[in-house]
Structures are given as structure tokens and as C-alpha cells.
């Protein structure tokens, strides 16, 4: 993918100025992959080496680590608040929409699944468990730099790799990280990749050569 920097420049030129900060989207079109087989589908996180360029909102559901969680997360949900959320679907849906990543203290996971699973599960935002006394700072720091790569029914993966105010070199580094992570998950690796496109939110896509 030697021409990534050139393609980033081209994509910038293809996009008119907007009144908002646009996101860089990497679109990978696949071929020769049977998505009816569960083992060929995936949903995983990639840590962007250069970061996302914008704030990622993190929720921690905690019991024994509430005080530490409050120093790190955008929102902390206690064991007692879980049941209330389970009864208030409207509030739970608002949380699912407003926040990007959810983490839950491992002993609470059965309760989390019961009360929030029906709302967070279908949205691909089920909390990731962490053990008591875990290094919460590392967990949250990685989440704030992470994006999610999802492959389900259609052979197309679209992943945000930064925002237009970031340096071209940083976007290129993020593109390489996402591309390599996805390639490693595909059954035939690069042979399953039909094409790779890059675009800003409202811009025209440009094609990146896959080397």
C-alpha cells in the first residue's frame, strides 16, 4: 500500500470544505468469502496507532472498582443502577447511542447480560469484562484509540481511521494498522480482498492499490 499518502491527498482534493469535521473512512470490499459460515464473520477492535482524532466515550460498570472507574470513564454505572436501567429501556437505548465502549467488572457480567444485554447486544456494544484489580487505565486508554471492524452479512467492511484535521502521515499509519488487522482475520488473507477505498464523509472515494 505504497501509494497511501498520495491517495489521502487525492481524497482531500475530491472533498469540498464542509461546516463540520469530516471522518476518514476506510472501505474494504471482499471476495471469495462465505459469510454464511460463522467462523468467517467477525467483530473486533483495532487500536489506531495515531489515535482517532476525536473523543471516544467510555462507560464502566463497576462494583469493587467504582472509585478508580470514576477517575477514568465518562460514565460509571453501579450494580444498584443496573436494575433501574433494565426497567428503563428508553434510557438504556439513549446510553447505547451516546457512548462508544462499555466495560463491565467480571462478577457483574450475568447481571449486565440480563439487564442491558437486550439493548447493547444487537448494537454490538456488549460490555467487555475485566477482572477486579485490572489495569483500568490501560483498558480505557486503548478504548479511546480503538475502532471496531465488523463483518456480518455483506462482504464490505467500513472503518473510521481518523478525522480530516489529522496529519496525512497519521492517517496513513492508521490505515496500515486497520488493513493488516483485517487481513489477518480473513481465511485467505489478502486473496479475500477485492478492493480498498478511502474517502472523507462527504467526499468521493479513491481506490488504494493493495500491494
ABEGO torsion letter per residue (X at the ends): XAAAAAAAAAAAAABBBBABBBBBBBBBBBBGBBAABAAABBBBBBBBAAEAGBBBBBBBBBAAAAAAAAAABABBBBAAAAAAAAABAAAAAAAAAABABBBBBAAAAAAAAAAAAAAAAAAGABBBBBBBGBBAAAAAAAAAABBBBBBBABABBBBBAEBAABBAAAAAAAAAAAAAAAAAABAAEAAABABBBBBBAABBBBBBBBX
